[in-house]
Amino acid sequence: MATHPALKAGQVAVITGAASGIGLATARRFTELGMRVCLVDLNESALRGIVDELAAVAPNGGADVLAIGADVSNDAAVRSLANHVTNAFGPVAVVMANAGIEPGSKALQAGSSWRRILDTNLWGAINIVHAFTPGMVESDAPGAIIVTGSKQGITCPPGNAAYNVSKAGVKVFTEQVAHALRQETDGRVSAHLLIPGFTFTGFTRANYDEKPAGAWEPEQVVDMLVDGMAKDEFYILCPDNDVTRQMDEKRIRWAANDIIENRPALSRWHPDYEATFAAYMAEDKS
Ligand SMILES: NC(=O)c1ccc[n+]([C@@H]2O[C@H](COP(=O)([O-])OP(=O)(O)OC[C@H]3O[C@@H](n4cnc5c(N)ncnc54)[C@H](O)[C@@H]3O)[C@@H](O)[C@H]2O)c1
């Protein structure tokens, strides 16, 4: 099967949020591909156990695996991380800005979680991309930037306002990065917005003892990521066991039509539109 040219044995990948969930599953997959992987996470102790596991699979054992405890929201720490990785491993081919948090937040309530969510989810992605991309642009080698977004930054369901704002920012930021990379590298370095559906990870484990039937395993998200990158897809939109791609497409179209049809904000959750939205979702356009 064809793969993205940067996902090759011996190439270096940096993954943030690699101690758990989608980041960890990606680190495992990239190691299986023979890549040299740098795991980055705030949770340094969790990383330690993972290093041995990955070293057992990596072609050159422990020499192919690096684990660095770092806070992606700290710009200085991220820049020193980029120096450290490049000194230890050489040029970086793949960067995945994936670390994220989802504590609650309310639209009308100030609180520390607003700043923490934006610092981690949005500034964390910006810091990582800005620290690693210049070196990738300057080199002659194929490269890929992956940023983990969310449907909550596209259809924006009410409930966790700061998280939605952060992921809407991540979407727009990654689109801008993709455009700039297209201009500057003519596609040699690509950008990808990974949009997971409901996935059983550290995020969801806080609320469920075992995997809910509707959730995907993180490995399924990584299957879509690797496949989407091979097809040079920018938007890698994952379904889950409850939500099909067709349902996602309809929800995204409805959200865009709020502006075009001048409906109230988030009309999908407005009582006056409840019946219309339900009928729209039930329509079979296939
Ligand atoms: N699980 C889902 O259903 C779902 C759905 C859509 C999007 N996402 C996104 O997927 C990404 C990965 O999340 P996950 O579901 O695997 O959750 P997870 O909790 O299993 O993994 C997130 C990891 O990020 C790390 N992290 C948090 N703050 C950090 C920081 N400041 N610096 C470095 N590392 C930090 C955590 O320690 C953790 O290991 C997130 O960006 C999340 O928003 C998840």
The ligand as an ORCA input file, in Angstrom:
! r2SCAN-3c Opt
* xyz 0 1
  N     -10.775     11.256     22.437
  C     -11.645     11.890     21.656
  O     -12.841     11.502     21.569
  C     -11.174     13.070     20.838
  C     -12.056     13.587     19.864
  C     -11.654     14.674     19.086
  C     -10.379     15.213     19.282
  N      -9.547     14.699     20.230
  C      -8.202     15.308     20.362
  O      -7.221     14.303     20.300
  C      -6.027     14.785     20.928
  C      -5.448     13.675     21.774
  O      -6.321     13.437     22.863
  P      -6.695     11.970     23.373
  O      -8.141     11.781     23.138
  O      -5.728     10.976     22.874
  O      -6.558     12.237     24.956
  P      -5.516     11.717     26.043
  O      -5.876     12.415     27.294
  O      -5.489     10.225     26.046
  O      -4.104     12.253     25.509
  C      -3.732     13.600     25.585
  C      -2.276     13.685     26.062
  O      -1.863     15.062     26.009
  C      -1.014     15.297     27.124
  N      -0.972     16.727     27.447
  C      -1.960     17.484     27.986
  N      -1.538     18.745     28.154
  C      -0.254     18.799     27.699
  C       0.717     19.828     27.600
  N       0.441     21.078     28.023
  N       1.935     19.532     27.082
  C       2.225     18.255     26.674
  N       1.339     17.242     26.750
  C       0.121     17.500     27.254
  C      -1.671     14.493     28.256
  O      -0.749     14.262     29.327
  C      -2.080     13.209     27.509
  O      -1.054     12.223     27.567
  C      -6.423     16.047     21.683
  O      -5.961     17.188     20.978
  C      -7.943     16.009     21.677
  O      -8.502     17.294     21.713
  C      -9.910     13.639     20.994
*
